[in-house]
Amino acid sequence: QVQVVQSGGGLVQPGGSLKLSCAASGTILGIGTVAWYRLPPGKEREFIGLLARTGSSDYADSAKGRFTISGDSADNTWYLQMNGLIPEDTGIYSCRCTIMDNTGWSHFWGQGTQVTVSS
């Protein structure tokens, strides 16, 4: 059984930084793409960015230049570093890991963590 657990988040002032983590555990036979999403209050879920198994990355325009996804598949832990935070970044942040377990490839989601940007 694969589990994905997130940590980090909280309240930060505009202009501040936060680093979220996303750790996978269990029967992991392969790691694919790790993506981050957020759910702003009253809005639909938004794509933030992803880190592919190849090491390539892609980001939403709103995240480019401010957010960075990194990680080490050997540790099965990935990070979302967020700098220059603005109030519009407020929301519930979730990671989605594409993992192969003994049933094949599936998406596994973290539990979500609240990020609030406010003075």
N, C-alpha and C positions, 0 to 999 in steps of 0.2 A: 504494500500500500504506500503510495507516494503522498507526501504532505509538503505543502509549501507554507512557510511561516514568515511573516513580515515583521519588521521592527523599525523603530524610528518614527518620525512625524511629531506633531505637536503644534504649538503656537510660536510664531516667529514674526518679528517686525518687518515691514517692507524694507527691501534691500538686503535682508538677511539670507542665511543659507541653512539648508537642512540636507541630511543624507539618510535615505531610506535603504533598508536592506531586505533581501528576499532570499531565503534559504530553503533548499529542497532536500528532503531526506526520504529514505525508504528504498524500495527495490528500483534502482535507477540503472537502466542498461544503456541509455543514451540521452544526450541533451541536445535539443534543437535551439530554436529561437526563444529568447526571453524578452518580453515586451512589458511596458508599463502603460497604464491607463489611469485616468482620473475621472471622478464623477463630481462636477461642480454642483453646488446647491441649486436645485430647480432646473437643471439642464441634463442633457444626455451625456453618456459616457464619451470621453474624448481619448483618442490615441495620443500618447506622449512621444514614445520612441521605442526602438527595439535594438537588440544586439543579437546578431546572427551567429551561428556556430562557427562560421568562417572568420568571425571577428569584425565583420563589417557592421555598420550601424546606420540607422535612419531615424530622423526626428521630425516631429511636427514643427511647422513654422514657429509656433508659439514657444517652442522649447529650444530651438536652435540658438547656440551661443550662450545659453544659460544653464541648460541641463546636460548631464553626461551620464550615460549608462556604462558601467564597467562590471567586471566580474571574473571569476576564475572557475571554469567548469570542474577543475580538479577538486575544489572545495564545495561545489554546488551552491555557491552564494553569489548574488549579484547585487549591485548597488545603483541607486539613482541619486546622483549628486545634483542638488538644485541650488543655484546661486542667483543673486539678484531677484529674489522673490517679490512678487507684486500681489496685491489683494485678489486679482483675477486667478491666481494660482490656487486659491482655496478650494479644497475638495477632498474626497476620499480617494486615496491613491492605491491602486492594486497592481500587483505583478502577475503576469501569466507566463508560465513556463511550459514549453513543449517538450515532453519527456517520454522516452520509451521505457515502459515497464514490461512485465511479463505478459501483458495483454496487447502490446503494440504501442503506437504513438498516440498520445492524448494531450490535451491542454489541462494544466493544473493551475488553479488560481490561489493566490494568497488571500488572507482574510480581510485585507483592506486596512488602511490606516489613515487617520484624519490629519490633514495639513491645513492649518488656519494661518493666513497672513493678514495681520491686523496690527495697528498701532494702539 
